[in-house]
Amino acid sequence: MPNVLPIASRAQAVAAVRRLLRPRRALAAGSLAVLTAATAVGLLTPPILGHLVDLVTRGRSVDALTLPAVLLVVVAVVQGVSTAIGIGMLARLGEGMLAELRERFVERALALPLNRVEQAGSGDLTSRVTGDVEVIAEAVRAALPELVRSVLAIGLTLVSLAVLDYRFFVAALLAAPIQALTVRWYLRHSGPLYAAHRLAVGAQQQQLLETVGGAATVRALRLGDQHVDRVTRRSWSAVDLALRAIRLITRFYGRLNLAEYVGLAAVLVAGFLLVRSGEVSIGTATAAALYFHNLFGPVNAALRLVDDAQVAAASLTRLVGVAELPSPVDGPARPAPVDGSLKIAEVGYAYQAGHPVIRGVTLEISPGQRVALVGASGAGKTTLAQLVAGIHQPDHGTIMLGGLDLAGLSAAERRRTVAVVTQEVHVFAGPLADDLRLSKVDATDAELRAALAGVGALDWALALPDGLDTVVGDGGHQLSVTQAQQLALARLVLADPKVVVLDEATADAGSAGAKVLERAADRTLAGRTALVVAHRLTQAAAADRIVVLDAGRIVETGTHDELTALPDGRYATLWQAWSGSRSRPADQGEVVAGDGQNTHD
Ligand SMILES: Nc1ncnc2c1ncn2[C@@H]1O[C@H](COP(=O)(O)OP(=O)(O)OP(=O)(O)O)[C@@H](O)[C@H]1O
């Protein structure tokens, strides 16, 4: 895959987690302290049970058992409550860190140059923000608390064993080498086996898609038997690997059980010898055996989580890779463009090296002037407009905006100065007024109304069920495409940029929608420098100047009158074809934006 989005190294991921932890140190320390206390309290149970055993073996009265029994209940309650509090704090910590990571990810992802996302495939970005976030969220919610509790339980239980008698501790350690070897053996085999299984499942699905998707062809060519054979073979290879994985896991747990058996036997033998020599009581030996037995829940849990941790770590490196890209935040204050003048000098651009789509374009637009770009489909109109909007960076030449190089402007300054309206207008779900305030947070109601009135949208907006408070967008009141475009223009009026790039092709020429939008655009563009991609030739006719592009080069430029007066000129030909088609009533509404053929974008 060419140019995938960055993936962080393990070290970078660790550094990122540390950075996320830093402002939450208190919460991290607090949750760890509470969970440690909860685990420590829980460890009182075996000695209390041991004490009970001692009381019984010494033949003490039933009354003497009451206090330890009550203590057991108290221990259980305190442990339960403090564990719940600790887990709650840990969840807050993990969720907070994940939320910040996700925010950083989205912020950086939105700042990524469009061509970089396109090269990597937007699927990569989407799968990171959905799949990988999901994996980490799951790890934070389930695996992290279990891991923390298991590690604490293992550490503190070993300490408790040593406190009872160091010989119990030594006996318990006999299990450790078997466990260590088991984990090493498991990790060596599980990685390749799981990878092979994923590949086999992928191949099986691919084969199924080919066979089922192309069922008609398979039947027509009488390839049925061959395909059934292939599906069977691939299915069996996936099944075989799945069975091998299950056998591996069974053996993994079998070996862990062996470790448990060896350790428990050693602790019991140690207990037997120590009790016989009178060095410890039966109660203490009981407590030691219980401690050891209690170890195995957490040990198995921690070892099981090794797998989950590996998967989560892989997802983390993918998230951190994007989240830690250099910040798009603006550097020190830089001068702002003095006006809306545009100077495009010898600009060239290629999406793919060696295939330029804009070649040596030079064009000057004075402040407040409206220039229309006209040309066949694929001539490079949208690309040139996007270069001016700063969406792509030119490979050659410069674009000066208000006397400053566009490439040197901060992202915020560029956004303030140049606004873009395309056909892909998004209506954000929420009240209409909020949608408008996206471009001017502190706009008053009067300003909102004025902006709507300016684009001819006030009447329908006020007629909505709740006026400007009507919820629009997904799940709300559905706006027509023309209305959504009007909203986009109203947002533009509120943002009040010096330069506007207009590239919308939503309405058919001559249609009511087109007339509404053209009137709205007219009023919006008044007083601003505008580069209009003319999808309807009426947009070109209304411009101060027309620039005709062909295969990425400027081939004609002039006013509508000048260009229509050129015999056999490109624009003149287009215009004639267009007016000719317009005079035929049947063709009303068709758009000509290109080489004389009717096109719709
Ligand atoms: N994202 C992209 N990746 C690769 N090539 C692209 C991309 N976008 C456009 N192109 C190619 O660049 C050339 C110019 O396209 P552009 O969209 O700028 O033309 P246009 O004049 O605006 O056409 P239209 O009127 O159809 O929108 C075309 O050959 C097109 O196939």
The ligand as an ORCA input file, in Angstrom:
! r2SCAN-3c Opt
* xyz 0 1
  N      -7.906     13.360     -6.151
  C      -7.426     13.142     -7.353
  N      -6.470     12.226     -7.559
  C      -5.971     11.995     -8.794
  N      -6.366     12.665     -9.886
  C      -7.314     13.589     -9.737
  C      -7.900     13.884     -8.466
  N      -8.812     14.859     -8.625
  C      -8.811     15.153     -9.930
  N      -7.921     14.411    -10.589
  C      -7.603     14.472    -12.023
  O      -7.117     15.769    -12.288
  C      -7.610     16.263    -13.520
  C      -8.299     17.597    -13.280
  O      -9.468     17.357    -12.474
  P     -10.384     18.532    -11.942
  O     -11.405     17.922    -11.053
  O      -9.547     19.614    -11.411
  O     -11.056     18.998    -13.289
  P     -12.345     19.880    -13.492
  O     -12.040     20.761    -14.631
  O     -12.749     20.517    -12.219
  O     -13.384     18.787    -13.900
  P     -14.913     18.670    -13.519
  O     -15.640     19.766    -14.242
  O     -15.285     17.314    -14.033
  O     -14.970     18.755    -12.033
  C      -8.532     15.189    -14.051
  O      -7.811     14.434    -15.005
  C      -8.851     14.337    -12.878
  O      -9.040     13.003    -13.249
*
